[in-house]
Each structure stands twice: as structure tokens, then as C-alpha cells.
Amino acid sequence: MAQVMEGKTLAEKIKAEVKAEVRRLQAESGQVPKLVGILVGENKASEIYLRTKEKTAQSLGIVSEIRRFPQSLSQEELIDQLRILNEAPEIDGLLVQLPLPPKFETNRVIEAISPEKDVDGFHPLNLGRLFMNEEGLRPCTPAGIIELLKFYGVSLEGQEVVIIGRSLIVGKPLAAMFINENSTVTICHSRTRNLAGIASRADILVAAMGRPAYVQPELVKEGAVVVDVGINYVSEASFIEKIFGDDPKKRQDLQEKGYTIVGDVHPAAREKASFYTPVPGGVGPLTVAMLMQNTLLAFKRRRQLG
Ligand code: GUN
């Protein structure tokens, strides 16, 4: 019987630790961390994610705000804004919610964030440090995946890991983290030949390509650990019924919200796993918890607090 790796328990534990540390440092120094999230244009999912980040930060004693800019903002104007926020002494953490509207060059924008405030861990300096296995601000979703696997006692050393998806946000940094844990790592993507042959070798299979229910049972080795990073908004009832049958929760979502969230792993594929992460409630809660941990780390480093 496959065991569920739910993310909420560990996320709550991490957040409680951050909260206690924020309180201790405030008592000692009179200072509190501040996190600023930037949203450019209108994107419903981004709005939800950023509000969750803001609310979570505030619940831990971290000062937090969202800066919203219209789609008409130019890249130069956005970079100018980032320069101002980089210089603001009271701001410890700075993130630009992705994806940006298509006219922006995401890499140029990320490079404009001060590495010491880059709580997403996407700046080239922080990614470079990760590849060098140095301490630093680590991308949140991959860091959360590693923490969740450790929490459930999954051993990483010497394991064959296959990651499907090569994004800057998940696939690439996660590969570096697994290498740092002495795993053997393969990244697959849309141009990979024989994806099923490679994926089905994996002791640990990570699905992070953003395609609903893409990972079918034939991609999963019996007893593998399956991590589902997909958050896909699906509104077609026929697609949901084909995948989940008559699932009351999914039906209720479709009726009430007009969509339901589906991971990258087909439910039938989970049955072959020894452990799997659900969607929602698996990897998701860890991402925000790790962001809070990064914000605390940036605060302590910038202000030289111990
Ligand atoms: N979009 C999806 N995931 C992330 C993330 O971790 N950080 C940012 N900034 N945008 C995202």
C-alpha cells in the first residue's frame, strides 16, 4: 500500500521554528524581517500564491507587502523599481512572482535582484553557490522536496533519481540538490527519447513538467518514491472524469470554482509507489515554508544577527 507524504505537518513545523526565531531576534535586536513580493500584470494563480506568501509571513511576525504593477510597466521600469527595493535597508527579502508577462526577459529581471535579498534563490550567484554545494538562499520548491523526503525517512544517497522537467524554478536546482545528497540524477524533458524507459528505472521519480496526469503507471517502477510538483488548473469535466472517475471532491471543485487542481501524476500511477505526494497538500505547503526560512536567513545575514 502506497504511503502518502503530506506536506502540511512538516510545513507547520518549519513555520513554527521560523516564528520562534523571529520572536527571539525581535526581543534581542528590536528588528523584524521584511518581505516584498512583486506582481506584474494580472494572473489569478500568481495573485493567490503571493497572497498566501504575504499572509503566511505576517502570521510569523514577518512584515510583508505585495507591490502590484500594471502589465504596461516596461522592463527598464521594473528593473529601476528593483534597484530602489535593493537599496531599501528595511527590506530583507525580495521576489518577483513568475511567470512575468511575455514581453519581459525573466533572466534579466532576476539578475537585477540583489543576491542577498533573493529569497527565491534564482539569482545566478545563488544558483552558482547551490551548484558549488555552498550554504545560501536555495530555491524554495526544490528545497522543500528534499526536506519532505528526509522527513519521511527516504534515503537519497546512491539512489537513482529521475526528474521530468528542466525549469529554473524546480528541475535544474532540484538536480543540483540531489547531486549534493549523493544521488544519481537524470533530467528528462520534452525532447527526451524513451522517457518511459528512463523514468521507470527511477528509485525516486519527480514529475515537474506541468502536464495534468501525464505520469502514467508504465513510467513508475514498482515501489518507487513519486513526487508530484504539478499544479494544473483543469476545468474540463470530461477530462476529470476520465482520470478520477466520479470523485466527489473534484466534482464539487468544478461546480463551485469552475476548475480543480490536478498534479502531473495520474492517480493510477500512485498505486505502484511506496511513497507519493498528493496534489494539493504535498509539495505545495513546503514551498511557502521554505520561503519563510529563506527570509529569516536573509534577515540574519544582512543584519548580522545570530
Ligand atoms: N512561480 C511558481 N513558483 C514560483 C516560485 O517559487 N517563486 C516565484 N517567484 N514565482 C513562482
Residues whose N, C-alpha, C, O or C-beta is under 5 A from the ligand:
A	BS01	GUN	L95 V96 Q97 L98 P99 D120 I169
